[in-house]
Amino acid sequence: MSGMEDQLNEHRIRERAYQLWQKAGCPEGRAEEFWLLAKEVETGAPNEPGDLVEEVGGHYPPTGDTQNFA
């Protein structure tokens, strides 16, 4: 994977993590958890996206504003 692709993937993961975090009510101290969940969703992990979102109390697909999260 090229450096540009890595940057795009990281950006998508960051946006997804922020969306998941917002849907879960913006809990403090759980940035790594949401980063890992977002990475699983964006990279096509074996888990179903709905299963991951249930763990954080959100809805799939997440909606709302996207901002940098990290």
N, CA and C atoms as an extended XYZ file, in Angstrom:
210
Properties=species:S:1:pos:R:3:atomname:S:1:resname:S:1:resid:I:1 pbc="F F F"
N         0.842       -1.171        0.000 N   MET     1
C         0.000        0.000        0.000 CA  MET     1
C         0.891        1.239        0.000 C   MET     1
N         0.526        2.234       -0.778 N   SER     2
C         1.340        3.448       -0.876 CA  SER     2
C         1.105        4.363        0.324 C   SER     2
N         1.996        5.327        0.479 N   GLY     3
C         1.861        6.290        1.564 CA  GLY     3
C         0.554        7.065        1.475 C   GLY     3
N         0.141        7.419        0.251 N   MET     4
C        -1.104        8.158        0.061 CA  MET     4
C        -2.299        7.300        0.478 C   MET     4
N        -2.287        6.021        0.124 N   GLU     5
C        -3.370        5.119        0.511 CA  GLU     5
C        -3.418        4.967        2.021 C   GLU     5
N        -2.264        4.861        2.656 N   ASP     6
C        -2.204        4.767        4.112 CA  ASP     6
C        -2.823        5.995        4.755 C   ASP     6
N        -2.521        7.167        4.215 N   GLN     7
C        -3.071        8.404        4.758 CA  GLN     7
C        -4.582        8.457        4.585 C   GLN     7
N        -5.075        8.029        3.434 N   LEU     8
C        -6.520        8.019        3.199 CA  LEU     8
C        -7.214        7.037        4.126 C   LEU     8
N        -6.621        5.856        4.311 N   ASN     9
C        -7.204        4.874        5.222 CA  ASN     9
C        -7.234        5.407        6.647 C   ASN     9
N        -6.136        6.026        7.077 N   GLU    10
C        -6.088        6.574        8.429 CA  GLU    10
C        -7.141        7.665        8.611 C   GLU    10
N        -7.332        8.484        7.593 N   HIS    11
C        -8.341        9.544        7.657 CA  HIS    11
C        -9.742        8.946        7.797 C   HIS    11
N       -10.041        7.917        6.992 N   ARG    12
C       -11.353        7.262        7.079 CA  ARG    12
C       -11.561        6.638        8.450 C   ARG    12
N       -10.535        5.997        8.983 N   ILE    13
C       -10.633        5.374       10.305 CA  ILE    13
C       -10.872        6.451       11.363 C   ILE    13
N       -10.153        7.550       11.275 N   ARG    14
C       -10.311        8.643       12.242 CA  ARG    14
C       -11.741        9.188       12.212 C   ARG    14
N       -12.275        9.404       11.006 N   GLU    15
C       -13.646        9.911       10.894 CA  GLU    15
C       -14.654        8.917       11.455 C   GLU    15
N       -14.465        7.641       11.139 N   ARG    16
C       -15.388        6.608       11.640 CA  ARG    16
C       -15.311        6.517       13.163 C   ARG    16
N       -14.110        6.580       13.722 N   ALA    17
C       -13.941        6.525       15.178 CA  ALA    17
C       -14.677        7.686       15.837 C   ALA    17
N       -14.566        8.850       15.256 N   TYR    18
C       -15.248       10.024       15.808 CA  TYR    18
C       -16.761        9.844       15.753 C   TYR    18
N       -17.257        9.328       14.645 N   GLN    19
C       -18.694        9.099       14.514 CA  GLN    19
C       -19.187        8.088       15.548 C   GLN    19
N       -18.470        6.989       15.703 N   LEU    20
C       -18.843        5.977       16.691 CA  LEU    20
C       -18.809        6.549       18.102 C   LEU    20
N       -17.799        7.346       18.393 N   TRP    21
C       -17.652        7.974       19.705 CA  TRP    21
C       -18.837        8.909       19.981 C   TRP    21
N       -19.218        9.698       18.981 N   GLN    22
C       -20.364       10.589       19.137 CA  GLN    22
C       -21.642        9.802       19.396 C   GLN    22
N       -21.872        8.747       18.621 N   LYS    23
C       -23.086        7.945       18.768 CA  LYS    23
C       -23.162        7.266       20.131 C   LYS    23
N       -22.013        7.041       20.752 N   ALA    24
C       -21.979        6.399       22.067 CA  ALA    24
C       -22.110        7.427       23.194 C   ALA    24
N       -22.287        8.699       22.847 N   GLY    25
C       -22.472        9.721       23.863 CA  GLY    25
C       -21.195       10.424       24.290 C   GLY    25
N       -20.155       10.332       23.490 N   CYS    26
C       -18.867       11.022       23.735 CA  CYS    26
C       -18.212       10.628       25.060 C   CYS    26
N       -18.105        9.340       25.357 N   PRO    27
C       -17.483        8.938       26.629 CA  PRO    27
C       -15.990        9.255       26.647 C   PRO    27
N       -15.527        9.728       27.782 N   GLU    28
C       -14.104       10.071       27.919 CA  GLU    28
C       -13.262        8.826       28.168 C   GLU    28
N       -12.006        8.889       27.758 N   GLY    29
C       -11.047        7.837       28.054 CA  GLY    29
C       -11.177        6.562       27.245 C   GLY    29
N       -11.896        6.608       26.130 N   ARG    30
C       -12.105        5.394       25.335 CA  ARG    30
C       -11.674        5.564       23.886 C   ARG    30
N       -10.738        6.494       23.636 N   ALA    31
C       -10.306        6.782       22.267 CA  ALA    31
C        -9.752        5.542       21.571 C   ALA    31
N        -8.929        4.774       22.259 N   GLU    32
C        -8.337        3.590       21.639 CA  GLU    32
C        -9.410        2.567       21.257 C   GLU    32
N       -10.395        2.388       22.111 N   GLU    33
C       -11.481        1.448       21.830 CA  GLU    33
C       -12.209        1.835       20.538 C   GLU    33
N       -12.528        3.122       20.395 N   PHE    34
C       -13.247        3.561       19.209 CA  PHE    34
C       -12.366        3.519       17.965 C   PHE    34
N       -11.074        3.766       18.130 N   TRP    35
C       -10.144        3.658       17.004 CA  TRP    35
C       -10.131        2.208       16.499 C   TRP    35
N       -10.041        1.251       17.414 N   LEU    36
C        -9.992       -0.158       17.018 CA  LEU    36
C       -11.301       -0.603       16.380 C   LEU    36
N       -12.427       -0.158       16.924 N   LEU    37
C       -13.719       -0.504       16.330 CA  LEU    37
C       -13.832        0.071       14.920 C   LEU    37
N       -13.413        1.318       14.762 N   ALA    38
C       -13.472        1.956       13.449 CA  ALA    38
C       -12.554        1.244       12.455 C   ALA    38
N       -11.389        0.861       12.917 N   LYS    39
C       -10.454        0.156       12.042 CA  LYS    39
C       -11.043       -1.170       11.574 C   LYS    39
N       -11.727       -1.882       12.468 N   GLU    40
C       -12.376       -3.139       12.091 CA  GLU    40
C       -13.458       -2.900       11.052 C   GLU    40
N       -14.258       -1.868       11.246 N   VAL    41
C       -15.330       -1.558       10.296 CA  VAL    41
C       -14.747       -1.177        8.935 C   VAL    41
N       -13.758       -0.298        8.934 N   GLU    42
C       -13.203        0.219        7.677 CA  GLU    42
C       -12.346       -0.799        6.928 C   GLU    42
N       -11.760       -1.762        7.614 N   THR    43
C       -10.894       -2.728        6.939 CA  THR    43
C       -11.603       -4.040        6.640 C   THR    43
N       -12.879       -4.121        6.955 N   GLY    44
C       -13.631       -5.322        6.639 CA  GLY    44
C       -13.302       -6.496        7.539 C   GLY    44
N       -13.222       -6.247        8.819 N   ALA    45
C       -12.961       -7.308        9.789 CA  ALA    45
C       -14.060       -8.354        9.705 C   ALA    45
N       -13.813       -9.554       10.223 N   PRO    46
C       -14.809      -10.617       10.139 CA  PRO    46
C       -16.103      -10.325       10.889 C   PRO    46
N       -16.078       -9.415       11.855 N   ASN    47
C       -17.290       -9.064       12.580 CA  ASN    47
C       -18.223       -8.283       11.671 C   ASN    47
N       -19.508       -8.382       11.943 N   GLU    48
C       -20.486       -7.585       11.216 CA  GLU    48
C       -20.468       -6.182       11.790 C   GLU    48
N       -20.549       -5.139       10.948 N   PRO    49
C       -20.536       -3.771       11.466 CA  PRO    49
C       -21.594       -3.522       12.526 C   PRO    49
N       -22.773       -4.092       12.376 N   GLY    50
C       -23.822       -3.918       13.378 CA  GLY    50
C       -23.425       -4.462       14.733 C   GLY    50
N       -22.675       -5.563       14.760 N   ASP    51
C       -22.202       -6.126       16.022 CA  ASP    51
C       -21.267       -5.157       16.726 C   ASP    51
N       -20.376       -4.534       15.965 N   LEU    52
C       -19.435       -3.590       16.553 CA  LEU    52
C       -20.161       -2.379       17.107 C   LEU    52
N       -21.131       -1.873       16.365 N   VAL    53
C       -21.830       -0.674       16.789 CA  VAL    53
C       -22.684       -0.949       18.013 C   VAL    53
N       -23.261       -2.152       18.118 N   GLU    54
C       -24.040       -2.486       19.303 CA  GLU    54
C       -23.198       -2.361       20.562 C   GLU    54
N       -21.913       -2.692       20.461 N   GLU    55
C       -21.032       -2.605       21.609 CA  GLU    55
C       -20.890       -1.182       22.119 C   GLU    55
N       -21.035       -0.182       21.244 N   VAL    56
C       -20.876        1.209       21.661 CA  VAL    56
C       -22.210        1.945       21.707 C   VAL    56
N       -23.308        1.254       21.487 N   GLY    57
C       -24.625        1.852       21.622 CA  GLY    57
C       -25.021        2.808       20.518 C   GLY    57
N       -24.520        2.601       19.323 N   GLY    58
C       -24.817        3.512       18.222 CA  GLY    58
C       -25.715        2.883       17.186 C   GLY    58
N       -25.713        3.494       16.034 N   HIS    59
C       -26.496        3.014       14.903 CA  HIS    59
C       -25.570        2.910       13.705 C   HIS    59
N       -25.866        2.013       12.808 N   TYR    60
C       -25.058        1.863       11.605 CA  TYR    60
C       -25.935        2.116       10.406 C   TYR    60
N       -25.525        2.895        9.448 N   PRO    61
C       -24.259        3.622        9.442 CA  PRO    61
C       -24.357        4.859       10.297 C   PRO    61
N       -23.241        5.294       10.885 N   PRO    62
C       -23.272        6.499       11.688 CA  PRO    62
C       -23.504        7.721       10.813 C   PRO    62
N       -24.129        8.717       11.394 N   THR    63
C       -24.389        9.955       10.657 CA  THR    63
C       -23.911       11.126       11.492 C   THR    63
N       -23.882       12.273       10.913 N   GLY    64
C       -23.517       13.484       11.657 CA  GLY    64
C       -22.245       14.096       11.126 C   GLY    64
N       -21.842       15.150       11.787 N   ASP    65
C       -20.630       15.858       11.389 CA  ASP    65
C       -19.404       14.998       11.617 C   ASP    65
N       -18.417       15.169       10.780 N   THR    66
C       -17.143       14.479       10.971 CA  THR    66
C       -16.083       15.519       11.241 C   THR    66
N       -15.295       15.250       12.244 N   GLN    67
C       -14.181       16.105       12.611 CA  GLN    67
C       -13.006       15.208       12.934 C   GLN    67
N       -11.865       15.788       13.061 N   ASN    68
C       -10.699       14.991       13.435 CA  ASN    68
C       -10.887       14.445       14.838 C   ASN    68
N       -10.587       13.194       14.995 N   PHE    69
C       -10.716       12.521       16.292 CA  PHE    69
C        -9.420       11.813       16.567 C   PHE    69
N        -8.694       12.272       17.468 N   ALA    70
C        -7.477       11.619       17.942 CA  ALA    70
C        -6.635       12.618       18.648 C   ALA    70
